[in-house]
Amino acid sequence: MNHFKISTRVTALASLMSLLLLAIGSLGLWGIGRSNDALHSMYEDNLAVTGEVTQIQALLLRNRLAIAIALITPDPAISQASAAEVEGNIASITRIWDAYMARTHQPEEARLAQNFAENRKRFVQEGLRPTIAALRANDLATAARLVSTAIRPLYAPVGADIDALVKLQFDEGRKAYAANDARYALVRNVAWAAIAAGLLFAGLFAAALVRGISRSLGVAIGA
């Protein structure tokens, strides 16, 4: 280092420190960008989907409640209202489900979705539709029989499938959070290591620079 001029040494130190700051800043920006991407993905792939699935879950329960109300309230107006509500909920579930299926799904989620679609189709065709017809005809005896022989047994796999889909969304969200947390820890540790290494290098470089300057001044004074 003593072979270089003082100005060259100072310039080299400043350049190296600037490069270090640039590297740390770039690392920080990369980490921020990745965190932003992770948050966006968590919203699109987990929170929004969870909202859709839980909405379907609630509508499925509303259907069963509407039918139960019709059966315990022997009033033709109530039967008609319950039938209309169930019919409307079926359409709403189909609309929400179509939006859900338009998204990209992981293999496990796709498998659960396929199971739900198949089980729900049978539940609607063999359970809900005949019950709606019975309610509109104010045939509560037939509606009650269908609840026992069709709706309850056919709903079991549908309910299990929708519960599994809800659980999957929470599990995937937890995994995404863990991955983002690990990425943050990595960026933080690398940044601290780079700062420590930079400070150590700057200290050693500065000490060598001071010794070089002192030696040069000593030679100049001695001359």
C-alpha positions in Angstrom: 0.0 0.0 0.0 2.9 2.3 0.7 3.7 2.3 -3.1 0.4 4.3 -3.7 -0.1 8.0 -3.3 -2.2 9.1 -0.3 -4.9 10.4 -2.6 -5.1 7.0 -4.3 -5.4 5.3 -1.0 -8.2 7.6 0.2 -10.0 7.2 -3.1 -9.7 3.4 -2.9 -11.1 3.4 0.7 -14.0 5.7 -0.3 -14.8 3.6 -3.4 -14.8 0.3 -1.4 -17.1 1.8 1.3 -19.4 3.1 -1.4 -19.5 -0.4 -3.0 -20.3 -1.9 0.4 -23.1 0.6 1.0 -24.4 -0.1 -2.5 -24.3 -3.9 -1.9 -26.1 -3.6 1.5 -28.7 -1.2 0.0 -29.3 -3.5 -2.9 -29.7 -6.4 -0.6 -32.2 -4.5 1.5 -34.2 -3.5 -1.6 -34.2 -7.1 -2.8 -35.5 -8.2 0.6 -38.2 -5.5 0.6 -39.2 -6.6 -2.9 -39.4 -10.2 -2.0 -41.4 -9.4 1.1 -43.9 -7.4 -1.0 -44.2 -10.2 -3.5 -44.8 -12.6 -0.6 -47.5 -10.4 0.9 -49.2 -10.1 -2.5 -49.0 -13.8 -3.0 -50.4 -14.4 0.5 -53.4 -12.2 -0.3 -54.1 -13.6 -3.7 -53.4 -17.2 -3.0 -54.5 -17.6 0.6 -56.5 -14.7 2.1 -58.8 -14.1 -0.9 -59.2 -17.9 -1.5 -59.9 -18.4 2.2 -62.6 -15.8 2.0 -64.2 -17.6 -1.0 -64.1 -21.0 0.6 -65.4 -19.8 4.0 -68.2 -18.0 2.2 -69.2 -21.3 0.5 -69.0 -23.0 3.8 -71.4 -20.4 5.4 -73.9 -20.7 2.5 -73.9 -24.5 2.8 -74.8 -24.2 6.5 -77.4 -21.5 5.6 -79.1 -24.1 3.3 -79.4 -26.6 6.0 -80.7 -24.0 8.4 -83.3 -22.8 6.0 -84.6 -26.3 5.4 -84.7 -26.9 9.2 -86.7 -23.7 9.8 -89.2 -24.8 7.1 -89.6 -28.2 8.8 -90.2 -26.8 12.3 -92.5 -24.0 11.0 -95.4 -25.6 9.1 -96.3 -22.4 7.2 -96.5 -22.5 3.4 -95.0 -19.0 3.2 -92.0 -20.1 5.2 -91.6 -23.2 3.0 -91.6 -21.0 -0.1 -89.2 -18.6 1.4 -86.8 -21.4 2.5 -87.0 -23.0 -0.9 -86.2 -19.7 -2.6 -83.3 -19.1 -0.2 -81.8 -22.5 -0.8 -82.2 -22.0 -4.6 -80.4 -18.6 -4.4 -77.6 -20.0 -2.2 -77.0 -22.8 -4.7 -76.5 -20.2 -7.4 -74.3 -18.1 -5.2 -72.1 -21.1 -4.3 -71.8 -22.0 -7.9 -70.7 -18.4 -8.8 -68.1 -18.3 -6.0 -66.9 -21.7 -6.8 -66.4 -20.9 -10.5 -64.3 -17.8 -9.4 -62.3 -20.1 -7.1 -61.7 -22.7 -9.8 -60.4 -20.0 -12.2 -57.3 -19.6 -9.9 -54.2 -21.7 -10.1 -54.1 -24.5 -7.5 -51.4 -26.7 -6.1 -51.9 -30.5 -6.7 -53.3 -31.2 -3.2 -55.7 -28.3 -3.4 -56.8 -29.3 -6.9 -57.5 -32.8 -5.6 -59.6 -31.5 -2.7 -61.4 -29.2 -5.0 -62.2 -32.0 -7.4 -63.6 -34.1 -4.5 -65.7 -31.2 -3.3 -67.1 -30.5 -6.8 -68.1 -34.1 -7.3 -69.7 -34.6 -3.8 -71.5 -31.2 -4.0 -73.0 -32.1 -7.4 -74.5 -35.2 -6.0 -75.6 -33.4 -2.8 -77.4 -30.7 -4.9 -79.0 -33.1 -7.4 -80.0 -35.9 -5.0 -80.5 -33.9 -1.8 -81.2 -30.2 -2.2 -83.2 -30.1 -5.5 -85.8 -32.8 -4.4 -86.1 -31.1 -1.0 -86.7 -27.7 -2.7 -89.4 -29.3 -4.8 -91.0 -30.8 -1.7 -91.0 -27.4 0.1 -92.5 -25.6 -2.8 -95.3 -28.3 -2.8 -95.5 -27.8 1.0 -94.9 -31.5 1.3 -93.1 -31.3 4.7 -93.2 -35.1 5.2 -91.3 -35.7 2.0 -88.9 -32.9 2.9 -88.3 -34.4 6.3 -87.7 -37.8 4.8 -85.2 -36.3 2.3 -83.3 -34.6 5.1 -82.8 -37.9 6.8 -82.1 -40.1 3.8 -80.3 -37.8 1.5 -79.3 -34.4 2.8 -77.6 -35.6 6.0 -75.6 -38.5 4.5 -74.7 -36.6 1.3 -73.6 -33.5 3.2 -71.1 -35.4 5.2 -68.4 -35.6 2.5 -69.2 -32.1 1.2 -68.7 -30.7 4.7 -65.5 -32.7 5.1 -64.2 -31.4 1.8 -64.9 -27.8 2.5 -63.4 -28.1 5.9 -60.3 -29.6 4.4 -60.0 -26.7 1.9 -60.3 -24.1 4.6 -57.6 -25.9 6.7 -55.4 -26.1 3.6 -55.6 -22.4 3.1 -54.5 -21.7 6.7 -51.7 -24.3 6.4 -50.4 -22.7 3.2 -50.6 -19.2 4.7 -48.6 -20.5 7.7 -46.0 -21.9 5.3 -45.8 -18.7 3.3 -45.3 -16.7 6.6 -42.6 -19.1 7.7 -40.8 -18.8 4.4 -41.0 -15.0 4.4 -39.8 -14.9 8.0 -36.8 -17.2 7.1 -36.0 -14.9 4.2 -36.1 -11.9 6.4 -33.7 -13.6 8.9 -31.3 -14.5 6.1 -31.3 -10.9 4.6 -30.8 -9.5 8.1 -28.0 -11.8 9.0 -26.2 -11.2 5.7 -26.6 -7.5 6.0 -25.2 -7.5 9.5 -22.3 -9.7 8.4 -21.6 -7.4 5.5 -21.7 -4.3 7.8 -19.4 -6.0 10.3 -17.0 -7.1 7.6 -17.1 -3.7 6.0 -16.3 -1.9 9.3 -13.5 -4.3 10.0 -12.0 -3.8 6.6 -12.4 0.0 6.8 -10.7 0.0 10.2 -7.8 -2.1 9.0 -7.5 0.0 5.8 -7.7 3.2 7.8 -5.0 2.0 10.2 -2.7 1.0 7.3 -3.4 4.4 5.7 -2.5 6.3 8.9 0.7 4.3 9.3 1.6 5.0 5.7 0.9 8.7 6.0 2.9 8.8 9.3 5.8 7.0 7.7 5.7 9.3 4.7 5.6 12.4 7.0 8.5 11.0 9.0 10.6 10.5 5.9 9.7 14.0 4.7 10.6 15.6 8.0 13.8 13.6 8.3 14.9 14.8 4.8 
